[in-house]
Each structure stands twice: as C-alpha cells, then as structure tokens.
Amino acid sequence: MKLLPLLLLALAGPALADSAQPPAPYAYRQLEDARQEARARALMEELRCLVCQGQSIADSDAELAGDMRHLVRTRIKAGESPSQVRDWLVQRYGSWVSYAPVLGPETLLLYAAPLLLLLGGGLLAARRLQRRRG
C-alpha cells in the first residue's frame, strides 16, 4: 500500500513535464522573407532535438525544439548567418546538437572510429585467412 502513492507520483512526472506557457512566436510561424525562412529551415534540419534525440528540431514537437526553432528564425531574421547560429548553439549545448559536428578534440573519436573499426576488421580477416592457408 505504501508503494502505490510513489508509483502514481512517478507516473505523473512525464505528464507535468511541459509548461503551460504559450509557444514562442516563431516556433510554428515562418519568417516573412522566403530566403531567410529557407536558410532557417535548412539549418533546423541539421540541428538535433535535445529532448527527442532522434529528430531534428524541424520535425520535433517538443517544447524545447519549438524554442530552438524560434531562436534560429529570430537570429536569421536579425542578419546572422546559419553558421553563426549553429556555432552559437554548439557553444551553448555542445557539438552533439549538430548532426554534422565539426572536427575537434571532442569529436575526433567520432570520425576516427569507423576507420579504426574497418582497419581492425581487415586485420582480423587477414589473420583468419592466413591460418586457413598455413
């Protein structure tokens, strides 16, 4: 009986996760300038939703994704380039926010891992072939 209130409290957490605030103005509204909107939209496709993790902020309905869409559109409207906006977001949230992280000390393993795995697999295959022949 003592576990029931704890279980109900744990299940109520996700239901209370979203705020009651209205969405940011540019979360669901496009920019008036079609060229600016196209640049903002292209950038939003390259940015990962920090809540959903598997979706871009352009596709996500999470509240944080809406705030990030608003931020991207506002900064593009103010004259910033998409790369400046991306750099600011990476500085704020880390390189994980971008689907195309820049090469740096923290992302070196990300870029090197496929090559290392391929090299390791090739060496393993070569060793097995040598054993069969010898």
C-alpha positions, 0 to 999 in steps of 0.5 A: 500500500505504501508503494502505490502513492510513489508509483502514481507520483512517478507516473505523473512526472512525464505528464507535468513535464511541459509548461503551460506557457504559450509557444514562442512566436516563431516556433510554428510561424515562418519568417516573412522573407522566403530566403531567410525562412529557407536558410532557417529551415535548412539549418533546423534540419541539421540541428538535433532535438535535445529532448527527442534525440532522434529528430531534428528540431524541424520535425520535433514537437517538443517544447524545447525544439519549438524554442530552438526553432524560434531562436534560429528564425529570430537570429536569421531574421536579425542578419546572422548567418546559419553558421553563426547560429549553429556555432552559437548553439554548439557553444551553448549545448555542445557539438552533439546538437549538430548532426554534422559536428565539426572536427575537434578534440571532442569529436575526433573519436567520432570520425576516427572510429569507423576507420579504426573499426574497418582497419581492425576488421581487415586485420582480423580477416587477414589473420583468419585467412592466413591460418586457413592457408598455413 
